[in-house]
Amino acid sequence: MGYSPPHPTVTAFKDPQQQNVARRIYERLDNLEAVTNLQSFSGGRKSPAPPASILNVTTTPGNKGFAYVRIAPAQTLGKGRNPIAAPIAHWVTASPNPQFNSKVTDFGVTNQTYIPTNELGSGTFYIKIRPTFDGKTFGPSASSKVVIP
């Protein structure tokens, strides 16, 4: 049994050899996405939602207006928590409202697991993280209440 190249439609190139190269690149990207559960510009496949991570938010009394967000992603929480071993990023948000329906500060999606911040000022805040493999499909959220001096 020999190799059979994939046959997605390649209309950008008229030369059959260029079409074959484009098909091989498509095949390699498709295989890479299947192995890592990441997605790029092929097939419309969705990444699965990653498992939950653990959130810890602390303050230091001497540092007015500072909070320290620490995230323990699933891959660091023990064997079998992230079986595909793909990197997990987190969408980090904060709000003075526990329902996150007003005055939400969006820190964006990040791979950082330690985030010092002074953007919120002083007061009571709720920090929420949502894990993601691809920035589009999100896993279960974790949240924490913090009183920033």
C-alpha positions as CSV (number, residue, x, y, z in Angstrom):
1,M,0.0,0.0,0.0
2,G,1.6,3.3,-1.1
3,Y,1.2,6.9,0.0
4,S,-1.9,8.7,-1.1
5,P,-1.8,12.5,-0.8
6,P,-4.8,14.3,0.5
7,H,-7.0,16.0,-2.1
8,P,-8.3,19.3,-0.8
9,T,-9.2,21.8,-3.6
10,V,-6.2,23.9,-4.4
11,T,-7.2,26.6,-6.9
12,A,-4.5,29.1,-6.1
13,F,-1.9,27.2,-8.2
14,K,-2.3,26.0,-11.8
15,D,0.8,23.9,-11.8
16,P,0.1,20.4,-10.5
17,Q,3.4,20.2,-8.6
18,Q,2.6,23.4,-6.7
19,Q,-0.8,22.0,-5.9
20,N,0.8,18.8,-4.6
21,V,3.1,20.9,-2.3
22,A,0.1,22.9,-1.0
23,R,-1.7,19.6,-0.4
24,R,1.3,18.2,1.6
25,I,1.4,21.3,3.7
26,Y,-2.3,21.0,4.3
27,E,-1.9,17.4,5.3
28,R,1.0,18.2,7.7
29,L,-1.0,21.1,9.3
30,D,-4.1,18.8,9.6
31,N,-1.9,16.1,11.3
32,L,-0.4,18.7,13.7
33,E,-3.8,20.0,14.6
34,A,-5.1,16.5,15.3
35,V,-2.1,15.7,17.6
36,T,-2.1,18.9,19.5
37,N,-5.8,19.8,19.5
38,L,-4.9,23.3,18.2
39,Q,-6.4,24.7,15.2
40,S,-5.3,27.1,12.5
41,F,-7.0,27.7,9.2
42,S,-8.2,24.3,8.2
43,G,-11.4,22.3,8.3
44,G,-13.3,24.3,10.9
45,R,-12.5,21.8,13.6
46,K,-13.1,23.0,17.2
47,S,-10.6,22.3,20.0
48,P,-12.0,20.6,23.1
49,A,-12.4,22.5,26.3
50,P,-9.5,22.0,28.6
51,P,-9.8,20.8,32.2
52,A,-10.2,23.2,35.1
53,S,-7.2,25.0,36.5
54,I,-6.8,26.3,40.1
55,L,-6.7,30.1,40.9
56,N,-5.1,31.8,43.8
57,V,-5.2,35.6,44.3
58,T,-3.2,37.2,47.1
59,T,-2.2,40.7,48.2
60,T,0.6,42.1,50.3
61,P,-0.5,44.6,53.0
62,G,2.5,46.9,52.3
63,N,1.7,47.1,48.6
64,K,-1.4,49.3,48.2
65,G,-3.4,48.6,45.1
66,F,-1.5,45.4,44.1
67,A,-3.0,41.9,43.6
68,Y,-1.0,38.8,42.6
69,V,-2.8,36.3,40.4
70,R,-1.4,32.7,40.5
71,I,-2.7,30.0,38.1
72,A,-2.0,26.3,38.5
73,P,-2.9,24.9,35.0
74,A,-4.2,21.4,34.6
75,Q,-0.9,20.1,33.3
76,T,0.8,20.9,36.7
77,L,-2.0,19.3,38.8
78,G,-1.0,15.7,38.4
79,K,-0.9,12.9,35.9
80,G,-3.8,12.5,33.5
81,R,-5.2,16.1,34.0
82,N,-4.1,17.2,30.5
83,P,-3.7,13.9,28.5
84,I,-2.9,15.6,25.2
85,A,-0.1,17.7,26.8
86,A,-1.1,20.8,24.8
87,P,-0.3,24.1,26.4
88,I,-3.1,25.7,28.3
89,A,-3.7,29.5,28.2
90,H,-6.2,31.4,30.4
91,W,-8.6,34.2,29.8
92,V,-8.3,36.4,32.9
93,T,-11.0,39.0,33.9
94,A,-11.7,41.0,37.1
95,S,-14.8,42.8,38.3
96,P,-16.1,44.4,41.5
97,N,-19.3,42.4,40.8
98,P,-19.4,38.6,41.4
99,Q,-21.6,38.1,38.3
100,F,-19.1,39.9,36.1
101,N,-21.8,42.0,34.5
102,S,-20.4,45.4,35.1
103,K,-17.0,47.2,35.3
104,V,-15.1,44.2,33.9
105,T,-11.4,44.5,33.5
106,D,-10.2,42.1,30.7
107,F,-6.6,41.0,31.0
108,G,-6.9,38.9,27.8
109,V,-5.8,35.4,27.1
110,T,-2.3,34.7,28.5
111,N,0.1,31.8,29.0
112,Q,1.4,33.5,32.1
113,T,0.8,31.6,35.4
114,Y,1.8,34.6,37.6
115,I,0.3,38.0,37.0
116,P,1.0,40.9,39.3
117,T,-1.4,43.7,38.7
118,N,-2.1,47.2,40.0
119,E,-4.7,48.1,37.4
120,L,-7.7,47.5,39.7
121,G,-6.9,49.9,42.5
122,S,-8.1,49.3,46.0
123,G,-11.4,47.5,46.9
124,T,-13.1,44.2,46.7
125,F,-12.7,42.4,43.4
126,Y,-13.5,39.0,41.9
127,I,-10.9,37.5,39.6
128,K,-12.0,34.8,37.1
129,I,-10.0,32.5,34.8
130,R,-11.1,30.3,32.0
131,P,-8.7,27.8,30.5
132,T,-8.3,27.4,26.7
133,F,-6.2,25.5,24.2
134,D,-7.0,27.8,21.2
135,G,-8.5,31.0,22.5
136,K,-11.9,30.1,21.1
137,T,-13.2,27.2,23.2
138,F,-13.0,27.7,27.0
139,G,-13.1,25.2,29.9
140,P,-14.7,25.6,33.3
141,S,-14.0,28.9,35.1
142,A,-12.5,29.3,38.4
143,S,-12.9,32.5,40.4
144,S,-11.6,34.1,43.6
145,K,-12.6,37.1,45.8
146,V,-9.9,39.4,46.8
147,V,-9.8,42.5,49.0
148,I,-7.0,44.8,47.7
149,P,-5.7,47.3,50.3
